[in-house]
């Protein structure tokens, strides 16, 4: 069964500690519902920099990464179903991509 990265884009920080606790409870409930499908609950990310052959920019691009999770699903449709249930979709978008194992 393949692993999928759920990359969170957009969103905003909670406006109050109470709002943050409410969102964290929703997040934990979603993870609990996924059970063994959660490979890594992931983390939010801080400010990003975009590196290209032309240099480095500080803006993270037009749709900066906010965090990620890794889930295991039968196929991408299963991973999309998990992403649709994620509370993050109320404030941003989730990019779903299969993680390809490379032999070294």
FENFEN-V236864 format. One record per backbone hydrogen bond with DSSP energy under -0.5 kcal/mol. CO is the residue of the C=O (numbers start at 1). NH is the residue of the N-H. Records with the same first field share a line. If there is no record, write none. Layout:
CO=NH ; NH
This chain:
2=73
3=99
4=71
5=7 ; 97
6=8 ; 69
7=95
8=66 ; 67
9=93
16=20
17=21
18=22
19=23
20=24
21=25
22=26
23=27
24=28
25=29
26=30
27=31
28=32
29=33
30=34
31=35
34=37
35=38
37=39 ; 72
40=70
43=68
49=51
50=57
52=55
55=52
57=50
61=64
64=10
66=45
67=8
68=43
69=6
70=39 ; 40
71=4
75=79
76=80
77=81
78=82
79=83
80=84
81=85
82=85 ; 86
83=86
86=89
87=90
88=91 ; 92
91=11
93=9
95=7
97=5
98=100
99=101
